[in-house]
Amino acid sequence: ETVLTQSPGTLSLSPGERATLSCRASQSVSGNSLAWYQQKPGQAPRLLIYAASSRATGIPDRFSGSGSGADFTLTISRLEPEDFAVYFCQQYGRSLFFGGGTKVEIK
Amino acid sequence: EVQLVESGGGLVKPGGSLRLSCAASGLTFTEAGMNWVRQTPGKGLEWVGRVKSKRAGGSTDYAAPAKGRFSISRDDSQNTLYLQMNSLKIEDTGVYYCTTGVPEGGYWGQGTLVTVSS
């Protein structure tokens, strides 16, 4: 079983600032099968990034994913008001594993 | 537009049963691998299990807490996914989501709340 640890738990930033979120796996993620999602209260999670660095359809280019092996990063280059939300990482494949989430809040 | 709409949640006593449904539209359901994921107060997001498409064999896999108690099935003629939950425990309380696999677009429904309490 893979444990995904996200940090920080909460990120307090202002609109226009850069956000850097981390997801660390307890073992190497096979095939870089790592996805990032955005979740807002009362809404379904939305896929942002898959295969560690590929943007999903319709996702703005201010969202980028990087990393390989066991260390992955989601970067939001310039925060827009609609980007304040919870973000979680997911390893997919034979089973699914999830990180605990990072809340990006307005400072 | 892809839509996944879960239903069937509610309040049930420990040891009871519940069947959740997920109605899918806007995607080729017959070709989609489908998952159930839950979000519980104790463990956060947790995979429950999956069913592959018929073309991929239609087999099911379950996470350890669901094995022997939960059963996932699909009705491709109705574009509907099911989760039959038996012998429910208090720790099964949470919001249950149906999701497609990431290769199918990583779509999620808004979830249905299951509360297990005496």
Interface residues (C-beta under 8 A of the other chain):
Chain A: S33 A35 Y37 G42 Q43 A44 P45 R46 L47 Y50 A56 T57 F88 Q90 Y92 R94 S95 L96 F97 F98 G100 G101
Chain B: L4 N35 V37 G44 L45 E46 W47 R50 D61 A63 Y97 G101 V102 G105 G106 Y107 W108 G109 Q110 G111
